[in-house]
Amino acid sequence: MKECWLCGRNGQGDKLHRHHIFGNANRWKSEKYGLTVWLCGERCHRLGKYAVHNNADTMLLLHQYGQRKAMKEQGWTVERFIEVFGKNYL
C-alpha cells in the first residue's frame, strides 16, 4: 500500500504523487536507482508549509534519505555517490 513519505497518509483527499528525489537534472538517475517516494500532492509535495518544493529543510532530509538508500542498496561510498549525483547531502 502506498503512503506519503513525509506524513504517512494514504492519499485519500490529497492524491499521492510519485516524487523523484534528485529532481529534474537527475530524474532519470532517481528512476534508475529506485530513488522515488510517494508524497501527498498538495500538502507534502508542492504547497504545504513542509512540502519538499517549499521547504529547504524537508528537501535536505529527503536528499539525505535518498543518498543513504542509494549507498546502502548499491554498496556505494560517499565518493561514488558524488560521482553519480554530483553532491554529498550527508
C-alpha positions as CSV (number, residue, x, y, z in Angstrom):
1,M,0.0,0.0,0.0
2,K,1.3,3.4,-0.9
3,E,1.7,6.1,1.7
4,C,3.3,9.6,1.9
5,W,6.9,9.5,2.8
6,L,6.6,12.7,4.8
7,C,3.3,12.4,6.7
8,G,2.3,8.7,6.3
9,R,-1.2,9.5,4.8
10,N,-2.6,7.1,2.2
11,G,-3.6,9.7,-0.4
12,Q,-7.3,10.0,0.4
13,G,-8.3,13.6,0.0
14,D,-4.9,14.5,-1.4
15,K,-3.8,12.2,-4.2
16,L,-0.3,10.8,-3.8
17,H,2.3,11.9,-6.3
18,R,5.5,10.0,-7.2
19,H,8.4,12.3,-6.5
20,H,11.9,11.8,-7.9
21,I,14.3,12.5,-5.0
22,F,17.1,14.1,-7.0
23,G,15.0,16.3,-9.3
24,N,14.9,17.3,-12.9
25,A,18.6,17.1,-13.8
26,N,19.0,13.6,-12.2
27,R,15.4,12.4,-12.7
28,W,16.5,9.5,-14.8
29,K,19.1,8.5,-12.2
30,S,16.5,8.7,-9.5
31,E,14.3,6.4,-11.6
32,K,17.2,4.0,-12.5
33,Y,18.2,3.5,-8.8
34,G,14.7,3.5,-7.4
35,L,15.1,6.8,-5.6
36,T,11.4,7.9,-5.6
37,V,8.9,8.4,-2.9
38,W,5.2,9.0,-2.6
39,L,4.1,12.4,-1.4
40,C,0.7,13.9,-0.8
41,G,0.3,16.0,-3.9
42,E,-0.6,19.4,-2.4
43,R,0.2,19.1,1.3
44,C,3.6,17.4,1.2
45,H,4.8,17.8,-2.4
46,R,4.1,21.3,-3.5
47,L,2.1,23.7,-1.3
48,G,2.2,22.8,2.4
49,K,4.4,24.5,4.9
50,Y,6.7,21.5,5.0
51,A,6.3,20.4,1.3
52,V,9.5,19.4,-0.3
53,H,9.2,22.1,-3.0
54,N,8.5,24.7,-0.4
55,N,10.9,23.9,2.5
56,A,14.6,23.6,2.2
57,D,14.9,21.5,5.5
58,T,12.4,19.0,4.2
59,M,14.2,18.8,0.9
60,L,17.5,18.2,2.6
61,L,16.0,15.4,4.7
62,L,14.7,13.8,1.6
63,H,18.1,14.1,-0.2
64,Q,19.8,12.6,2.8
65,Y,17.3,9.7,2.9
66,G,17.9,9.2,-0.9
67,Q,21.7,9.2,-0.5
68,R,21.7,6.7,2.3
69,K,19.3,4.5,0.4
70,A,21.4,4.6,-2.7
71,M,24.6,4.0,-0.8
72,K,23.1,1.0,1.0
73,E,21.4,-0.6,-1.9
74,Q,24.2,0.0,-4.4
75,G,27.1,-0.6,-2.0
76,W,28.5,2.9,-2.7
77,T,30.9,5.0,-0.8
78,V,30.2,8.8,-0.3
79,E,32.7,9.4,-3.1
80,R,30.9,7.1,-5.5
81,F,27.6,8.8,-4.7
82,I,29.1,12.1,-5.5
83,E,30.5,10.7,-8.8
84,V,26.9,9.7,-9.8
85,F,24.9,12.5,-8.4
86,G,27.4,15.4,-8.1
87,K,26.9,16.3,-4.5
88,N,27.1,14.9,-0.9
89,Y,24.0,15.6,1.2
90,L,25.2,13.9,4.4
